[in-house]
Amino acid sequence: MEEAQEAPKVLSTLRLEEEPRRGKRVSTWARLRRSPGAMIGLGLIVLLLLTALTADFVASQGIDDQDLRKGLLAPGGEFPLGTDEFGRDMLSRIIHGSRISLQVGVIATVISALIGISLGAIAGYFGGRIDYLIQGMVDVSWAFPTVLFALFLVAVLGRSLTNVMIAVGLGYWGGYARVVRGQVLSLREWEFVTAAHAIGASDLRIMFRHILPNILAPVIIMSTLMMADAILIEATLSFLGMGAQPPIPSWGSILSAGRAHMRLAPWETIFPGIAIMLTVLGFNLFGDGLRDALDPRLRNL
């Protein structure tokens, strides 16, 4: 009798000892907050968003307000970041340029994601010749450097900000397709997909209801890193004169215009260069931190 009464006590004691070993499940946000790099990146991204949203209120002057008498003024006083050769306020132009960078990053990323996720999901789910054909398309797209591919498309379509967004979006879809394909190849063998097939669910329903929601984590991580690449390529194309055309205040075009005055007015290239660097750094730091935070192997750490 005494042994029977002691058994529940022993079992409860064992359970209490096992629970601390399992560890407490840590949320994604909690793991993200423990990463200094991710927090710095998030702060830079939030600063970019706030700057873009409040550009009309923060900027003291319009992007086309010219005064040739104030051309190439050094930073200070009325113009904290100086002026360009036309007497335009550099601070106002850089603030409005954040809108251009954010717009290009978001739209180019959406274009890449829509194409890449769709083709990658089809290739991974159906396999066979369809998979072979799509993988061949991915290999061809990766055979060309993205900058050169974007330059070619802009040269064909014409110089405009819209064409830059299309060109950058079409240059990056292969990365999404390859990642999504690998995830779908794994998920389609899982029991919940087999069960959905067994109850007569259509391929379209299985794809959107059961498979795609389970691959959001790698897609979100890729999107943050893709935003940085899109902003950098847009600045490159604008610097080469193939992107945003004057008077649109793209950071790349501001850099290009300042090349002629690098010795006389270095601030015309330094400040937009810093803006590009901080923006790209912010997205890369946040993307790396998000990747670690969403890693299932670290959920209990």
ABEGO torsion letter per residue (X at the ends): XAAAAAAAAAAAAAAAAAAAAAEBBBBAAAAAAABAAAAAAAAAAAAAAAAAAAAAAABABBAABBBAAABGBBBEEABAAEBBAAGBBAAAAAAAAAAAAAAAAAAAAAAAAAAAAAAAAAAAAAEEAAAAAAAAAAAAAAABBAAAAAAAAAAAAEBBAAAAAAAAAAAAAAAAAAAAAAAAAAAAABAAAAAAAAAGBBAAAAAAAAAAAAAAAAAAAAAAAAAAAAAAAAAAAAAAGABBBOABBBAAAAAAAAAAAAAABAAAAAAAAAAAAAAAAAAAAAAAAAAAAABAAAAAX
